[in-house]
Amino acid sequence: MHTDDTEGRTERIRDTVGQKGGLREYAREHNYSNHVSVLQWRDAYEVVLKTGNTVTSLSHRVLYEISKSPEAAWQTLCECAQDEGWTVDDTKRRI
């Protein structure tokens, strides 16, 4: 389940999308050792956007794993993950 911090982080990352170097700058400002985790947040956020924000109970790590699948499958995968309580490992096995 998302915490207020998670929602705030997602919003801040959303604001960097489309800005040249925006994610790297966000990572630097927040002391991430690299920008990979920020990219994962971005990919997770993309799933949320494309599925109509109906998956807010899923962790960003589950959403990131779902983002690796074809976009046409995201809604169904999110619904299954939410209904069945998939963990990150469950999601990886199914993608």
C-alpha positions as YAML, in Angstrom:
chain: A
units: angstrom
residues:
- id: 1
  name: MET
  ca: [0.00, 0.00, 0.00]
- id: 2
  name: HIS
  ca: [1.28, 3.45, -0.84]
- id: 3
  name: THR
  ca: [2.32, 5.82, 1.90]
- id: 4
  name: ASP
  ca: [2.16, 9.60, 1.73]
- id: 5
  name: ASP
  ca: [5.91, 9.58, 1.06]
- id: 6
  name: THR
  ca: [5.42, 7.19, -1.88]
- id: 7
  name: GLU
  ca: [2.70, 9.36, -3.37]
- id: 8
  name: GLY
  ca: [4.84, 12.47, -2.95]
- id: 9
  name: ARG
  ca: [7.83, 10.77, -4.56]
- id: 10
  name: THR
  ca: [5.67, 9.63, -7.47]
- id: 11
  name: GLU
  ca: [4.42, 13.18, -8.01]
- id: 12
  name: ARG
  ca: [7.95, 14.62, -7.90]
- id: 13
  name: ILE
  ca: [9.18, 12.03, -10.40]
- id: 14
  name: ARG
  ca: [6.19, 12.71, -12.65]
- id: 15
  name: ASP
  ca: [7.21, 16.35, -12.71]
- id: 16
  name: THR
  ca: [10.66, 15.43, -14.08]
- id: 17
  name: VAL
  ca: [9.38, 13.31, -16.98]
- id: 18
  name: GLY
  ca: [10.17, 14.97, -20.27]
- id: 19
  name: GLN
  ca: [12.86, 17.25, -18.89]
- id: 20
  name: LYS
  ca: [16.30, 16.60, -20.31]
- id: 21
  name: GLY
  ca: [18.38, 15.21, -17.46]
- id: 22
  name: GLY
  ca: [15.43, 15.58, -15.10]
- id: 23
  name: LEU
  ca: [15.57, 12.08, -13.66]
- id: 24
  name: ARG
  ca: [19.32, 12.19, -13.18]
- id: 25
  name: GLU
  ca: [18.97, 15.53, -11.43]
- id: 26
  name: TYR
  ca: [16.20, 14.17, -9.21]
- id: 27
  name: ALA
  ca: [18.40, 11.19, -8.31]
- id: 28
  name: ARG
  ca: [21.33, 13.47, -7.49]
- id: 29
  name: GLU
  ca: [19.21, 15.77, -5.35]
- id: 30
  name: HIS
  ca: [17.80, 12.83, -3.38]
- id: 31
  name: ASN
  ca: [21.13, 11.06, -2.91]
- id: 32
  name: TYR
  ca: [20.34, 8.03, -5.05]
- id: 33
  name: SER
  ca: [23.61, 6.34, -5.97]
- id: 34
  name: ASN
  ca: [22.35, 6.09, -9.54]
- id: 35
  name: HIS
  ca: [19.22, 7.02, -11.40]
- id: 36
  name: VAL
  ca: [18.05, 3.41, -11.98]
- id: 37
  name: SER
  ca: [15.63, 3.41, -9.05]
- id: 38
  name: VAL
  ca: [14.20, 6.70, -10.27]
- id: 39
  name: LEU
  ca: [13.72, 5.17, -13.72]
- id: 40
  name: GLN
  ca: [11.87, 2.30, -12.07]
- id: 41
  name: TRP
  ca: [9.56, 4.78, -10.34]
- id: 42
  name: ARG
  ca: [8.97, 6.48, -13.69]
- id: 43
  name: ASP
  ca: [8.08, 3.18, -15.36]
- id: 44
  name: ALA
  ca: [5.76, 2.28, -12.48]
- id: 45
  name: TYR
  ca: [4.10, 5.68, -12.76]
- id: 46
  name: GLU
  ca: [3.56, 5.10, -16.48]
- id: 47
  name: VAL
  ca: [1.62, 1.92, -15.66]
- id: 48
  name: VAL
  ca: [-0.53, 3.87, -13.21]
- id: 49
  name: LEU
  ca: [-1.26, 6.51, -15.85]
- id: 50
  name: LYS
  ca: [-2.10, 4.02, -18.58]
- id: 51
  name: THR
  ca: [-4.37, 1.93, -16.35]
- id: 52
  name: GLY
  ca: [-6.41, 4.87, -15.15]
- id: 53
  name: ASN
  ca: [-5.00, 5.13, -11.63]
- id: 54
  name: THR
  ca: [-6.95, 2.02, -10.60]
- id: 55
  name: VAL
  ca: [-3.91, 0.24, -9.15]
- id: 56
  name: THR
  ca: [-2.94, 2.48, -6.27]
- id: 57
  name: SER
  ca: [-2.73, -0.41, -3.81]
- id: 58
  name: LEU
  ca: [0.17, -2.02, -5.73]
- id: 59
  name: SER
  ca: [3.75, -1.28, -4.78]
- id: 60
  name: HIS
  ca: [5.93, 0.62, -7.21]
- id: 61
  name: ARG
  ca: [8.13, -2.49, -7.51]
- id: 62
  name: VAL
  ca: [5.18, -4.64, -8.65]
- id: 63
  name: LEU
  ca: [4.14, -1.90, -11.06]
- id: 64
  name: TYR
  ca: [7.71, -1.66, -12.36]
- id: 65
  name: GLU
  ca: [7.72, -5.40, -13.09]
- id: 66
  name: ILE
  ca: [4.38, -5.06, -14.88]
- id: 67
  name: SER
  ca: [5.85, -2.24, -16.99]
- id: 68
  name: LYS
  ca: [8.20, -4.79, -18.58]
- id: 69
  name: SER
  ca: [5.26, -6.57, -20.20]
- id: 70
  name: PRO
  ca: [3.44, -5.38, -23.33]
- id: 71
  name: GLU
  ca: [1.34, -2.31, -22.57]
- id: 72
  name: ALA
  ca: [-1.80, -4.05, -23.80]
- id: 73
  name: ALA
  ca: [-1.51, -6.49, -20.89]
- id: 74
  name: TRP
  ca: [-0.99, -3.91, -18.12]
- id: 75
  name: GLN
  ca: [-4.62, -3.50, -17.07]
- id: 76
  name: THR
  ca: [-5.22, -7.25, -16.80]
- id: 77
  name: LEU
  ca: [-1.93, -7.85, -15.01]
- id: 78
  name: CYS
  ca: [-2.62, -5.03, -12.56]
- id: 79
  name: GLU
  ca: [-6.08, -6.38, -11.80]
- id: 80
  name: CYS
  ca: [-4.70, -9.88, -11.22]
- id: 81
  name: ALA
  ca: [-1.85, -8.56, -9.08]
- id: 82
  name: GLN
  ca: [-4.27, -6.51, -7.01]
- id: 83
  name: ASP
  ca: [-6.93, -9.25, -6.67]
- id: 84
  name: GLU
  ca: [-4.44, -11.99, -5.86]
- id: 85
  name: GLY
  ca: [-2.01, -9.91, -3.79]
- id: 86
  name: TRP
  ca: [1.04, -10.57, -5.96]
- id: 87
  name: THR
  ca: [4.46, -9.92, -4.51]
- id: 88
  name: VAL
  ca: [7.34, -8.69, -6.65]
- id: 89
  name: ASP
  ca: [8.53, -12.29, -7.07]
- id: 90
  name: ASP
  ca: [5.02, -13.42, -8.06]
- id: 91
  name: THR
  ca: [4.90, -10.67, -10.66]
- id: 92
  name: LYS
  ca: [8.34, -11.52, -12.05]
- id: 93
  name: ARG
  ca: [7.28, -15.16, -12.49]
- id: 94
  name: ARG
  ca: [4.17, -14.13, -14.40]
- id: 95
  name: ILE
  ca: [5.72, -11.54, -16.72]
...
